[in-house]
C-alpha cells in the first residue's frame, strides 16, 4: 500500500512539474511578444462581436 501511494505521489509530482514547465514556456512566449511589441489592447466587446458573427454564418442545428 505504501509503495502504491509513493508511486502515485511521484506520478502526480511529475505531472505537476510538466504543467509548471508548460506554464513557464507560455509566460516566456508572452514576455517575448511584449518585448517585440506584438500586443494589442484587450477588447472583450470585439470578441463577443466576432462570436456573434460566427454564429450567424453557421447553419442552424437540427
N, C-alpha and C positions, 0 to 999 in steps of 0.2 A: 504494500500500500504506500509506503514512504517513497519507494522507487518510482511508482506511478505519479505521485504528487510532484516529485522532483523533475521528472520528465516533462510533465505538463507546465510546470513553472519555467523551465528552460525554454520550452517552445513559445510560451507567452512572452518571455523576455526577448527572444529572437524576433518575434513578430513586432513587438513594440519598438525594437531598435530599427527594423526595416521601415516602419512607419515614420519614425523620427528622421531617418536619413532622407526619406522621400519629402518630408516637410521642409527640411533644411535645403534640399535641392530646389524646391518650389520657391522658397524665400530668396534664394540666390538668383534665380531667374527674374523674380520681381525686382530685386535690387539692381540687377544689370539693366533691366528695362528702364528703371528710373534714371540711372546714370546715363543711359543713352538717349534720354528724352522721349522714350516711347511710352507715353501715358496720356490719358485724357481724363477730364473731369467725369465723375460718376453722375450719370443722369438716369435715375430709375424710370422716369416717365418715358424715355426713349425705348427702354427695354419693354415696357408694357405695350407701347405702340407697335413695336416690331412683332410682339407675340400676337396682338390683335390682328395685324395684317396677315400673319401666317395662318391664323385660324380661319380668316375669311377666304383664303385661297384654297383651303382644303375642302375636299368633298365631304359632305355630312356622313356620319356613320349610320349604318342601317339599324 
